Amino acid sequence: MQKKIRNTYIKYVLLLLLCTAIGGVTGAVITWVNMDGIGTGAQGFILALRTAMLPLLLVLFLLDVIIGETVLKVNAALGRQLENAQDEEGDAIEYNLELMSAIALISGTAISVLSLIILSTGYSMDYIANVSGNQGRRLMGAFVVFVIGNAYHGWWQLRYIKGLQKLYPENNADPTSRKFQEQWLACCDEAERELIYQSSYKSYLFTTRLVALLTFAALLTHLIWDTGIAAVIFLGIVWIGITASYCTSCVRIKRRKLNT
């Protein structure tokens, strides 16, 4: 047992030395390489996105509609097959329903984030105050498309949930309720809850690692290009919030079991 503990400490020291060496090599590379050129290229890319903001948002909106409506049609067809399916066939259909749900949610989230990034290139008081003429109309059109796109996505989610509730009437959670997720979980059986719990824990682990990596990346970009500390602060708050939420939830569940 003592040997195992000692090996753990040795492994930690070796990892710490490795990370320190990587940091030193990275710093040396940054010193030798002309990072200003990369920063200038990034600024040019941002300006290009700003110029093409309206058509890019239109393309993303149309892509969201195409994917969303396709998923709804496929799910409706799978639902009709599920009504008369046997056990193994029913499991395969339910897997396809889960697959389509994953495609829709991932693509919808990616499109929403890309739309936010594109819109943010012109979402500046300095820029808005100085635009006029056709440029101003294009900017206003981009804002309108962005709002319509988000409204459609919310409407699509309602239709998607209602479609699932037709297949599974026992899941009668209200999609407009603030506690919709809790209501939906309460309607799930043990197997569905186990799937949600395992997936949620893996998402928690992935998110904590990703936020930590992005926080240090934001710190590094601020060092090189003076991008500001807002990103570091916001990511740090998210990092703390995720950890605090997980830990307080564990304590709350333990306390609940202790009092029963």
Stockholm file with secondary structure:
# STOCKHOLM 1.0

chainA/1-260         MQKKIRNTYIKYVLLLLLCTAIGGVTGAVITWVNMDGIGTGAQGFILALRTAMLPLLLVLFLLDVIIGETVLKVNAALGRQLENAQDEEGDAIEYNLELMSAIALISGTAISVLSLIILSTGYSMDYIANVSGNQGRRLMGAFVVFVIGNAYHGWWQLRYIKGLQKLYPENNADPTSRKFQEQWLACCDEAERELIYQSSYKSYLFTTRLVALLTFAALLTHLIWDTGIAAVIFLGIVWIGITASYCTSCVRIKRRKLNT
#=GR chainA/1-260 SS CHHHHHHHHHHHHHHHHHHHHHHHHHHHHHHHSCHHHHHHHHHHHHHHHHHTHHHHHHHHHHHHHHHHHHHHHHHHHHHHHHHTCCHHHHHHHHHHHHHHHHHHHHHHHHHHHHHHHHHHTSCCHHHHHHCCHHHHHHHHHHHHHHHHHHHHHHHHHHHHHHHHHHHCTTCCCCTTSTTHHHHHHHHSCHHHHHHHHHHHHHHHHHHHHHHHHHHHHHHHHHHHHCCCSHHHHHHHHHHHHHHHHHHHHHHHHHHHHHHC
#=GC SS_cons         CHHHHHHHHHHHHHHHHHHHHHHHHHHHHHHHSCHHHHHHHHHHHHHHHHHTHHHHHHHHHHHHHHHHHHHHHHHHHHHHHHHTCCHHHHHHHHHHHHHHHHHHHHHHHHHHHHHHHHHHTSCCHHHHHHCCHHHHHHHHHHHHHHHHHHHHHHHHHHHHHHHHHHHCTTCCCCTTSTTHHHHHHHHSCHHHHHHHHHHHHHHHHHHHHHHHHHHHHHHHHHHHHCCCSHHHHHHHHHHHHHHHHHHHHHHHHHHHHHHC
//
